[in-house]
């Protein structure tokens, strides 16, 4: 069964060397979902994909791939 929740994007002005009117978009994930996916403080690398309509978040299978 797929669990759905309605959420709002968090939109903030981008900092650092971003352009003057740049924005950053974020969304908070429910702790329950993140824990069920196997993420932890020590292992929090993710693979995120976008197909033009949907964003998919998966736990990275091999942390060495980031390097």
N, C-alpha and C positions, 0 to 999 in steps of 0.2 A: 504494500500500500504506500502510495506517495503522500507525504505530509506536506501541506502547503501553509504558508503564512504570508499575510500582506505586510509589506515593510516599506519604509521610505528611504530614499538615498540620502546620505550625509554629503552635503556639498560645501566645500570650503575653498578659500583662495589658496592657490598653490604658492609655496614659498621658494626660497633658494634662488636659482637662476631662471625660474620660469618667467614667462612674459607677464606684463602688467595685469592683464585681464584673465590670466589662466586660472582654471578651476580644477579641483581634484574631487573625484566622486568615490565614495566608500559606502559599504553596507555592513552592518553587524550581523554575524551569523549566530544562531542560537547555540549555546554551549553544548546542549544535548547532541545536536547534529555533528558538531566538530569532534566531540569525544567518540561518537559512534563511528566516525570515519577513521579514527585511530591517531589523530593528531595529539601532540603533547608539547610541553614546554621545551623538551629536548629534541623533538622531531616534528617540526612545523613547516617543512618544505612542501609546496603545493604545485600542481600543474593546472593552469587555467587556460581554457580554450573558448573561443568565440566563433560561431558559425554564421554570424549575420543576424541571428534571431535569439539564440540562447547562449548563456554563459555556463560552462561546466567546470566544476572544481573537483579535482582528484588529489589524493595524497600522492606525493612523489614516491615512486617505488625504490629509487636508488638515490640517496642524498649526495653521492659522489658526482652525479650529473650536473649539479649546480656549479661546480668548480670549473 
